[in-house]
Amino acid sequence: MNSPSIDGIKAAEKLLKGVVTHTPLQHNLNLSEKYEANIYLKREDLQLVRSYKLRGAYKKMASLNAETLQKGVICASANHAQGVAWACHKMETKGSIFMPTTTPAQKIKQVRFFGGKWIEIKLVGDSFDDASKAAEAYTQETGGTFIHPFNDTLVIEGQGTIGLEVLKDASFDIDYLIFAMGGGGLASGLATVFKQLSPATKLIGVEPAGAASMKKSIEANKVIVLPEMDKFVDGAAVAQVGDITFEICKKHLSDIIVVPEGKVCSLILDLYSEEAIVAEPAGALSVASLEDLRDEIKGKKVVCILGGGNNDILRMEQIRERSLLYEGLKHYFIIRFAQRAGAMKEFLNEVLSPTDDIVFFEYSKKTARERGPAMVGIIIKKRGL
């Protein structure tokens, strides 16, 4: 398969005009002051399907002739699925959408909304890779066309149109471009644009710590398969990157940063409370990496791709929990209380501070024992106290 090209990306830009939203590039005052740099957010969370994935999906599907489209298209993923579903509706093409059973309910609902009667959803496996294998098998069975979420030249060129928009909207030289990485489709598209049109810009990919498949592949100098991974950052949790994307990222990226999932959760909460931005975990990865780059980006002009906003409100309690644990503000203890009157009162008066908040307590008194275990969850005001 041919490598993506700047000409292909420019052709994709013309094709997508009137189809996708030219999302804004916004200077962020809070982040700029915090990191003593000029921080800009490319707001792909404001895209039609709340994710940049529509760009690549539509570019790929638009390349198929009517006879091929009549056989239907198949895809696997969550955000990519929304893009394919939207394109199916617009092109009046049947689509089969495979998603992991762990996909947040909000994303499943959005896929149904965007695809309407033109799509069928199939929930398979626990990860993107499980769903992808099932989708590829179904493709062989039906003769339809598989729309890969990242390892496809046309998909990569569609995602690369974000880079053209950023360069058109930026009235300054961009020192750093930071973006999330899953399978590497967005990274490859951006790298193709910037290495041609802004070669001095440093390109920084960001992966979740529990699914750093591209970083580990580049370190091994070959595509590897993660034996296990944390699926929390579902939009970027990929066990195996593509061979096309691997070669491009290995050649052109300046660095890959790995961010703990708990840190991503803290950033999601900050964006919501301080900026009124609803970011999904994968969408927040780029901004979550800024702390690691603090010294390097000081005084620089930095663009972060905020890739998606498909976050389920029902998931916020889980996000808060992981944030508190990461920040060292929530702790769980197993405490063996002496089984006598007053033991609990001593714990409250002598161990806890006035600002500690007990948020979980589970205890069952045992007979004929001197001590009984209790599970206690505590939120503290400051780390280390």
N, C-alpha and C positions, 0 to 999 in steps of 0.2 A: 504494500500500500504506500502511496506517495506521502511525503511529509507535508504538513500544513505550510502554507506560504502566505506572505503578506498580500499578494494579489488575491488569493482565495478569501482572505479575511475581508478585504475591501469589497469583493463581490458579495460576500455574506452581508456586509453592512447595507448595501443597496437592496438586497433581497428582503432584509428585515425592516426596512424603513416602512413605517405605518403598521408593522406587525408587533414589534416590541416597543417598550417605552425607553426613550433616551433618559436614563435616570440621572438625577443631579449629583454633582460633585460639590460637597459642602464642607466649608472650613468649620472645624469644631473648636470652639474657644476653650471649653473645659479641659479637653485632652491636650490642647496646645500649651496651656498654662502649666498643666501637671507635668508634662515632659519637656518643657522649654524648647518646643519645636513647633513648626507649623503643620498641624495634622489635619488632613482632609479625608472625608469618608465618601466613597463611591457607593451610593445608596441603592444597591440591587435588591434590598428588601422591599423597595417600592415598585419593583417590576410587576407586570401583570399577574404573574403567578407567585409573586413574593419571592422569586429566586431567579438568578441568571440562567438557569438551566433551559428555559424556553428558547434561548438563542440557538444553542447547539441542536436541540431536538428539532426545531422548525427547519433549520438549515439542512439537516440530513433528510428529513421527510420530503422537503421540497425538491430534492434531487431525484426522487423516485418517480417513475412514469406511472400513468394511470393503471396499466395492467398489473404492475407490481403492487401498487397501493390497494388494488381490489382484493388481493390476497391477505391483506391486513398487516399490521405491524405489531411487534412484541417488544417490550422493554422490561427492565428490572431497575428498581431504585425507588426513592421517595420523591425528592425534589425533581429529579429528572422525569419521573413519572407524571408529575403535574404538567411539565412542558409538553410531553408527548400527548397527554390527554387533551390539552388545549389545542394542539395542532390537529389531533384526530377530529375534534369537533369542528374546527375551522375548515378542514379539508374534506370533511364528511367521509372519514376513513375508519374502519373498524380497528380497534386496538385492544390487545391483551396486556394488562399491566400486572407484573409480578412484584410483590413487595414482601419484605420480611414480616413475620407475625409480630415482631417487636416495634413495628412502625407506629409512631404516635397517632392516636385516633384523629387528631386534627388534620394530619396530612392525608390520611385515607379519605376523610370527608371532602377535602379540597380536590383530590383526584376525581372523585365521583362528580363533584360540582362542575369542574372544568371539562370533563369528558362527556358527561350526560349519557345519552343512549348509545354513544359511539364506542364506549369502552367497557371492558369487563375486568374486574379486579380479582387477582388470585393471591392470597396470602400464603406464603410458603417459607419454611425455614426460620432460623433465628437471626440471620445476617444478610447483608446485601449479596455476599458471595453465594449463599444458599439459594436465594431468589434468582440470581443470575444464572446459575447452573440449570435450574428448573425452566427458566425462560428460554435458554438456548436449546434445551431438549424439546420444548414445545415448538420452537421455530423449525427444527428439523422435522417434526411430526406434521406440521400444518403447511409448510412451504411459505410461511410469511417472512417478513423482513425484521431482523433483530436490530433495534436502534440502541447501540451501545452508549452508556452514559459518559464515557470518557475516551476509550481507546479506538477512536475513529477520526480520521482526518477532517471530515466535514463537520463533525460535532465540535472538534477543537477549533476549527475556523469560526464557527458560530460564537463560541465563548470568547474568542479573541476580539470580537467587535467591542467588548468592554474596554479593551486597551485603546482602540481608536477614539472612543468617546472621551476617555480620560485625557488623552493628549489634546483633543480639540478643546476641551473645557478648561484645561490648566493653562493659565497665563504666566507660567513659571516653569523653570526646569525642575523636574521631579528627581529628588535625590534617592528616595526609597519607595518602592512599590511592594506592598505586603498583602498577601492573599492566603486563604485557606487551601489546603490540599487534601483530597481524598484519593481518587484514582489518578489525578494529575491533568485532567482535561482543561480546566481553567488555567492552571499554571502554564501549560504548554501553549495555549492560545496567547496569553499575555507575553510569554517569553518570545514568541514569534514576532509579535508587534514591536516590543521594546528593543529587542536586539537589532532591529532594522531602523527604527525611527527615534529611539532614545537610548543608545547603547551605554551611556554613562550611568543610567539609573540602576541601582542595585535591586535585584529581584529576590525577595525573601518569601519562601513558602513556610506555612505553619501547619503542623499536624498535631492531633491530640496525642497525648503521651501513651494512651492505651491502644493506639492504632497507627503507629508511625511506620507504615509500610514503605513509603518512598524513601525516607531517610535511611532505613535499615537496608533497603535494596541498593541504594547508592553506596553505602558503606561496604556492602558485600560485592559491589560491582556487577550485580546481576539481579534480575527480578526474583524476589523471594516471596514465599507465602507465610504470613504470620500464623503460627500454630494456635494462637488464641489472641483475643483482643477485647478491649472494653468497647461496647457498642453504644455507649451513652451519646457521644457526638455522632448521631446516626447519619448525618449528611456527609461525614468524612471518615466513617469507619469502614475501611476497605482492607481486606486481608491481602490482596494482591493488586498491584498497580498494573497499568498496561505496558506492553513492550514499546509502543510508539511514545507514550508519555514519559516512560523511563528514560529513553535516549535523549529526549529534548530537555528534561529537567536536569539530568546528569551533566549535560553540556552547558546549559545556560543559567541555571539558578546560582545566585551568589551564596545563598545559605538556606538551610532548613532548620526552623526552630520547633521544638517540641514543647507543648504547653499542657500542664496537668488539667484533667477534666474539672477538678474543683475550682481552679483559677478561672476557667471559662465560665463556670456558674456564677462566680463573683462578678465577672464583667457583665454578664447578662443582666444581673440585678442592678448594677450601676447604670448601664445604658437605659434601663427602664425608668429608674427613679430620677436620674439626672438629666436625661435627654428625651424621655418619652419615646424611646426607640424599642420596639419589640424585635429582638434578634433571636434567632434559633442558635443552638450551640455551634454548628458549623459556621454560621454567619458571623459569629462573634470572635472566631479564632484569631483573625488578623489583628483586631484591637487588643485582644488578650496578650499578644506577644510583645506589646510596646514596653512593658516593664523590663523584659529581658534585654531590650535594645536601648534602654534609657540613655546610657552614656554615649552610645554610638550615634544616635539620632539628634542629640542636642544641637539646636540651631539649624537643623535641616528641614527640608520640605518633604513631607511624608504623605503618601496616599495609601489608605487601607481600603481594600474591597470588602464592604459589608455585604456578604453574599446572599443572605436569605433571612426572611422573617416568619417562617412557618413554625411558630412555637405554640404549643398547646397550653392554655392557661391552667389546665389540670396538672400539668407537669411542673408548675412553679414551686410547689412544696418540695418536690424531689430536688429541684435546682437549689433551693434555699438550704436544704439539708446538706448537700454536697459542698456548697459554698462555706457554710459554718464549720464543717469538719476540716476543710482545707485551710481556712483562716485560723484554725486552732481555737475557735470560739465555742465549739460544742464538743462535749466529751461524754462517753459512756463508761460507766464503772460497774463492776460486780462487787457489791459490798456485803460482807457477812456480818449481819447484825447479831449481837447477843440476844438470845430469846428471853428477854425480861422486860418488864415495864420500864419505860424511860430511855431505852436505847435509841429510838428514833429521835427523841428530843435532844439528846446529847449530840447526835450527828448534825442536826440542824443548827444548834447553838455553837458548837466547837469547830466544825469542819467547814461549813458553808459561810461565805461572806454575805453581807446584807444585799449585795447586788447580784448574787448568783440566782439563776432561775431554773427550778426543776421543771423539765418539760416531759419527762418520762419516768415512771416509777412502777415497777412490777415486783411484787413480793407475796409469797405465800408462807404463812407460819407452819413450821413442821413440828410434829410432836416427838418427844423423846430425843431431842437433839439440843446441843448447847447453842448452836448458831444457825441462822437461816440466811441464804443468799438472796440479795435483791439486785435487780438491774435498775440503775439510775442514770438518766440522761440530764445533763446540766449545760445551760448556756451561760457563758461568762461575758462580762463587758469588754475586757481587754485580753489579748493574747498573753498567756503566761501567768495570769492571776487565778 
